[in-house]
Amino acid sequence: MELQLWKEILTPYDLAVEELTVKFNHIIKEYRQQGCYSPIEQVTGRVKSISSIIGKAQKKHIAMNEIEERVEDIAGIRLICQFVNDIYSVVELIRNRSDMKVKSEKDYITHMKESGYRSYHIIVMYSVETTTGTKEIPVEIQIRTLGMNFWAIIEHSLQYKYQGNIPSYVKERLTSASKAIITLDNEMESIHDDVIDAQNYYYIRANIVSDILGNIQNLYKCVNKKEIEKIQDEFYEIYQGGDISKLEQFNKQLDIVAESYRMQSMT
């Protein structure tokens, strides 16, 4: 197959990855803007290289003209979570979306691979608009914890180095590492609520501070310098105190002041 033809084939896959990466990142942003814990921590995406696609097709005995139909992981999205339970929350979130249709699922967490690999895989069908019309693209979404992802990246690198024939002593070490990550994930799950409370507090505080600074910036246009300095000094004092309830109260008062000046400017 000519290189130019490959580029034409892969363009819709690039588009699907770009759009889904933006959408999942926006989900994270929505949670955090609302001062809520996001079950998704990180999002990455990629389209397989041409050499990887050909290699997989040869390994699976797939003809070149059947690649688009039979290779379902040309486009890939990886969602990283902090906790194992978050993975299943994200799975449910994906199932409930109207802009992607779940085709298949594989739970390698409940049913871990013999190698020690753990991850949750979902194949979704996602529609993209191209210059030649609408095209439905299969996208593999992998959902893992940070620990699972670290292990999978190392194992993948070793598979590449040893061309699929990893020495037994290395496999043993990988198995031990996988068990250690299971223990780590379980330990992190035991402090799940404490971590979520701490992170929610951080994002709520950050949102309040952002609102306050926005109001102060707007007041620069209509309040004298001395009054602005007084407002800033009061803000810094409350901020350093670390009491979120006082920050909320100050923010409400500042909203009233800002609205008052806005109304005056309209009369």
N, C-alpha and C positions, 0 to 999 in steps of 0.2 A: 504494500500500500504506500502511495506517495505521501511525503511529509505534509504537503499542503492539504491533502484529504484528511489526514489525521487531525490537523489543526481545526478544520471545519467540523469534524465530528466532536472534538473536545470542547469547542466554544460553549455550547449549551451547558456542559458540565461545570465549566468555570463559572458561568452565570448562576447556576443553582447553588454552588458553594458560596459565592459572594453574597447572594441574597439571604441564604439561611444563616450565614455567619452574622450578618447585620441583625437579623430577626432574633437570634438567640442572645446576642449581646444586648439588644433592646429589652429583652425579658429581664436580664440582670439589672439593667438601668431602672426599669419600672419598679421592681421590688425595692431597690435601694432608695429611690426617690420617695417611696411611700414609707421609708423607715423600717422596711421589713427585710428579714433574712432571705437571701436568694439561694435556692437549692443548686443553682448552677454557679460555679466559681469562675471557670475559664472556658473560652470557646476557641477552637482552632479548626481550620478547614484546609483541604487539599484536594487536588485532582491528581490521580496516579500519572506517573511519567509514562511515556510511550513504551519505553523498554520494560517497565514493570507490567504494563498491560499485556504486552506480547509474551513476556515470561509466564504470566499466570495462564494465558490462553494455551500456551504450549504444554504447561504442566497439567492442565485440566482437559487437554485434547479438544479445545474449542477452535473451530474454524474461524478464520479472520472475518468472514462475512456474518458470523454469529456473535461477535464480541459484544456489540451493544445490547443484544437480547439476553445474553447469558452471564455477562460479567456485571455484577450488581454493586461493586464497590469502587467503580472508577471515580465517582465523586464521594468524598468522605468528610463527615463532620465529627469532631471529638469534643465531648462535653465533660469537663472535669468537675467533680463534686467533692465536698469536704468529708461527707459521711456516706456510708453504704445505704442508709435509709433514704438519703436524698436522691440516689439513683432511681429508686422506684417512684419517687415523687415526680421526677423528670420524665420517666416513662409514661406516667399517667397524663402529664401535661401534654406530651407529644400525641398521645392517643386522642386527646380531646380537641386538638387543633383542626380547623377546617381547611387550612391551606396546605396540608400534607396528609397523605393517606398511607396508613401502615400496611405494608405488604407481608412482612414476616418479622419474627422476633426470636432471639436466641439468648438465653440467660446463662452465661458462663460464670455467674457468681454463685447461684444455687447449685449449678452443675459445672464445677470447675474442670477445665481441661487437665488431662494427665500431666502436662508440662508444668502446671501451676498457674496457667493463664486465667485471669479473671476479668470479666468485662460484660457489659450488657449491650447487645447489638440489635439495632432495629433498622430494617430496610423500609424507607418511605418512598412513595412516588410523589414527586414535586414538579409542578408545571412551571415552565419558563416561557417568556414571550421572546421570540427571535425574529429576525427580519423575514424569515420564511414561514412564520406562524408559531403556534403553540406547540411545545414539545414537552412530553412527560419524561422526567429523568429519575432513575432510581438513585437514591442516595443512602449510603450506609452511615448511620449515626452510632458511634461508640460512646458509651457512658461509663465512666470509671471514677474511682477516687484518685487522689494524688498518688497514693502508694501503689495502687494497681497500675497507674499510667507509667510510673517510674520503672516498675518491674517489666512491663510490656515493651518499653523502649529498649531496655538493656537486652531483653531476650531476642527482640527483632534484630538488633545489631549483631548479636552472636549468631543468629540463624544466617544472616548475610555473610558474616566472616567465614563460617564453616560450611556454607552452601547447603544448609539443612541437615548436616551431620555433626551436631554438637557432641563433643566427647562426653563420655559418661560421667567423668568427675565434675565437669562443668554443669551438667544436668542436675547432679546431686546438689551442687551449691545453689543453683537456681530454685530447686524445690525447697531447700531450707530458707532461702530468701522469701519465697512466696508464703511460706508458713509464718515467717516473722511479720510480713505485711498484714496477714490475716489477724494476727495478734494485735498489731498496731491499730488497724481499722476498728477492731472490737473495743480496744481501750479508748479510742477517740469517741466511739459511740456512747460510752459510759458517761462522758462529760458533754454530750450533745447539747442539752438544754442550757448549760452554763455558757458555752461558746456562742450559741444563738443569741442569748440575752446580751452578751457583751457586744456582739456585732450589731445587733439592732440598736443598742444604745449609741454606738459610734455613728451609725448612719442617720439616726434621728437628730443627734447633736450637729452633725455636719450640715444637714438640711436647714436647721434653724439658723446656724451661723451664716449660711449662704443667703438666706432671706434677709437677715439683719444687715449684712454688708451691701446687699442690693438696695435696701432702703436708704442706707447712709449715702451710698453713691448718688441716688436720686435727689436726696436732700441738699447735696452740694450746689444744686442749681438754684435753690430758692431760700436757703438759710444762711445767715451770716457765719463767718468763719469761727467766731467765738462759740456760738451755739453748737456748731458741728464738732468742735474740739471737745466740748462738754459731753456730747452724746458718745463720741468715740472713747473718751476716758471712762465713762460709765460702762460701756460695753466691755472694754479690756478688763476692768475690775471684776465684772460678773463672769467673764470668760475664764479668767485665771482661777476663780473660785470653784469652777467645775460643777456647779449646781444646775442641772438641766432645767429644773422647774423655774429657776430665776431667769434663765435664758429665754424660756418660752414666754414668761411674763413680760420681759423687756421687749421681746419681738412684737407682742400684741400692742404694747404701748407705742412702739415705734410705728406700727401699722396705722394707728390712729393719728399720730403726728403727721405722717406722710400723706394720709388721705386728707387731713385738714388743709395742708399746704396745697395739695392738688386742687381741692375745691376752690380755694382762694384764687388760684391762678386762672380759674375758669370764669370768675365773676368780673 
